[in-house]
Amino acid sequence: MEQKIIDWVPLTKWSEHFRYPSQGAMRNICARRKDNGAEDFLSLVNGRFYIHLDRFNQWMEQQTKRGIKK
């Protein structure tokens, strides 16, 4: 059986695939995409947001590093 690799997830299906961040938090991230750099992993197609998982994970890593202050 061939395993299906998912690159893009529609925002409307986010909570079906992932528990964190919540779908509400993801909507907030999308709404502030120009301020927080989320444009790197978001695509807006026909009025719907899609999230590129690899890029999202990289963005999360960057956010984590910014949050840790030495």
Backbone as CSV, one residue per row, in Angstrom:
resi,resn,N_x,N_y,N_z,CA_x,CA_y,CA_z,C_x,C_y,C_z
1,MET,0.840,-1.179,0.000,0.000,0.000,0.000,0.885,1.243,0.000
2,GLU,0.580,2.160,-0.874,1.360,3.384,-1.004,0.870,4.423,-0.003
3,GLN,1.809,5.038,0.706,1.465,6.064,1.678,1.345,7.407,0.977
4,LYS,0.286,8.113,1.271,0.034,9.417,0.664,0.727,10.496,1.482
5,ILE,1.493,11.336,0.807,2.190,12.429,1.474,1.387,13.706,1.262
6,ILE,1.099,14.382,2.359,0.310,15.613,2.297,1.250,16.805,2.407
7,ASP,1.226,17.665,1.400,2.023,18.887,1.429,1.183,20.089,1.854
8,TRP,-0.042,20.152,1.350,-0.917,21.293,1.602,-2.176,20.830,2.329
9,VAL,-2.601,21.599,3.317,-3.830,21.307,4.057,-4.713,22.552,3.994
10,PRO,-5.973,22.393,3.591,-6.873,23.553,3.615,-7.122,23.992,5.057
11,LEU,-7.197,25.276,5.277,-7.451,25.791,6.616,-8.748,25.216,7.177
12,THR,-9.738,25.014,6.337,-11.029,24.489,6.792,-10.920,23.061,7.315
13,LYS,-9.866,22.339,6.954,-9.669,20.959,7.396,-8.566,20.835,8.455
14,TRP,-8.016,21.963,8.902,-6.879,21.946,9.828,-7.171,21.105,11.070
15,SER,-8.315,21.334,11.701,-8.612,20.650,12.962,-8.844,19.151,12.776
16,GLU,-9.127,18.704,11.550,-9.275,17.272,11.284,-7.918,16.572,11.275
17,HIS,-6.860,17.303,10.963,-5.528,16.722,10.843,-4.647,17.001,12.061
18,PHE,-4.845,18.156,12.699,-3.950,18.596,13.771,-4.739,19.162,14.937
19,ARG,-4.175,19.006,16.137,-4.820,19.538,17.341,-4.228,20.876,17.755
20,TYR,-2.992,21.111,17.369,-2.317,22.350,17.767,-1.595,22.941,16.579
21,PRO,-1.617,24.221,16.386,-2.502,25.171,17.034,-3.947,24.923,16.629
22,SER,-4.849,25.436,17.407,-6.269,25.245,17.126,-6.635,25.924,15.800
23,GLN,-7.774,25.553,15.268,-8.211,26.166,14.013,-8.429,27.665,14.204
24,GLY,-8.930,28.061,15.362,-9.116,29.481,15.649,-7.791,30.227,15.671
25,ALA,-6.777,29.603,16.265,-5.444,30.219,16.292,-4.885,30.326,14.876
26,MET,-5.124,29.289,14.065,-4.649,29.326,12.674,-5.352,30.432,11.896
27,ARG,-6.627,30.639,12.150,-7.348,31.736,11.485,-6.750,33.082,11.890
28,ASN,-6.387,33.211,13.149,-5.756,34.434,13.632,-4.403,34.638,12.949
29,ILE,-3.621,33.576,12.828,-2.324,33.645,12.144,-2.523,34.083,10.700
30,CYS,-3.548,33.525,10.043,-3.836,33.891,8.645,-4.247,35.356,8.533
31,ALA,-5.041,35.820,9.468,-5.513,37.207,9.429,-4.360,38.195,9.594
32,ARG,-3.321,37.795,10.326,-2.178,38.677,10.594,-0.938,38.239,9.821
33,ARG,-1.153,37.568,8.712,-0.056,36.943,7.950,1.028,37.923,7.500
34,LYS,0.664,39.146,7.209,1.671,40.119,6.750,2.549,40.588,7.901
35,ASP,1.995,40.602,9.103,2.745,41.057,10.276,3.630,39.965,10.868
36,ASN,3.181,38.709,10.775,3.898,37.632,11.456,4.733,36.737,10.540
37,GLY,4.744,37.027,9.235,5.562,36.241,8.312,4.922,34.949,7.858
38,ALA,3.658,34.763,8.159,2.972,33.523,7.793,2.737,33.406,6.286
39,GLU,2.955,34.478,5.547,2.812,34.416,4.091,3.756,33.383,3.484
40,ASP,4.819,33.038,4.228,5.789,32.050,3.739,5.174,30.668,3.581
41,PHE,4.168,30.335,4.386,3.589,28.991,4.306,2.123,28.984,3.884
42,LEU,1.549,30.157,3.628,0.146,30.244,3.233,-0.013,30.494,1.747
43,SER,-1.066,29.912,1.203,-1.447,30.186,-0.173,-2.940,30.477,-0.173
44,LEU,-3.335,31.534,-0.846,-4.741,31.914,-0.933,-5.215,31.606,-2.347
45,VAL,-6.091,30.615,-2.465,-6.597,30.177,-3.765,-8.121,30.254,-3.733
46,ASN,-8.678,31.035,-4.633,-10.135,31.200,-4.715,-10.761,31.544,-3.366
47,GLY,-10.101,32.411,-2.622,-10.632,32.858,-1.344,-10.445,31.889,-0.190
48,ARG,-9.696,30.809,-0.399,-9.465,29.822,0.665,-7.975,29.703,0.950
49,PHE,-7.660,29.616,2.241,-6.273,29.468,2.642,-5.858,28.005,2.646
50,TYR,-4.638,27.766,2.170,-4.002,26.456,2.231,-2.672,26.625,2.939
51,ILE,-2.322,25.628,3.761,-1.115,25.683,4.576,-0.130,24.633,4.096
52,HIS,1.076,25.070,3.748,2.145,24.150,3.344,2.813,23.652,4.625
53,LEU,2.720,22.355,4.876,3.136,21.808,6.167,4.622,21.958,6.453
54,ASP,5.483,21.678,5.486,6.927,21.810,5.723,7.290,23.257,6.058
55,ARG,6.744,24.174,5.284,7.029,25.596,5.535,6.440,26.053,6.864
56,PHE,5.261,25.536,7.204,4.651,25.879,8.490,5.544,25.412,9.635
57,ASN,6.054,24.189,9.542,6.936,23.664,10.596,8.202,24.500,10.727
58,GLN,8.754,24.955,9.612,9.935,25.832,9.656,9.585,27.155,10.330
59,TRP,8.432,27.696,10.002,7.981,28.952,10.601,7.809,28.785,12.104
60,MET,7.220,27.658,12.524,7.040,27.393,13.959,8.386,27.321,14.671
61,GLU,9.362,26.688,14.040,10.705,26.615,14.630,11.276,28.019,14.828
62,GLN,11.102,28.878,13.828,11.589,30.250,13.934,10.889,30.998,15.062
63,GLN,9.579,30.784,15.191,8.825,31.445,16.255,9.303,30.970,17.618
64,THR,9.601,29.686,17.717,10.088,29.123,18.978,11.437,29.727,19.337
65,LYS,12.316,29.842,18.359,13.649,30.410,18.612,13.552,31.882,19.017
66,ARG,12.605,32.599,18.438,12.421,33.997,18.804,11.893,34.148,20.212
67,GLY,11.102,33.160,20.648,10.500,33.205,21.974,11.459,32.860,23.096
68,ILE,12.548,32.153,22.760,13.531,31.762,23.769,14.610,32.831,23.812
69,LYS,14.694,33.514,24.929,15.689,34.581,25.067,16.738,34.132,26.068
70,LYS,17.969,34.315,25.695,19.079,33.907,26.576,19.572,35.077,27.374
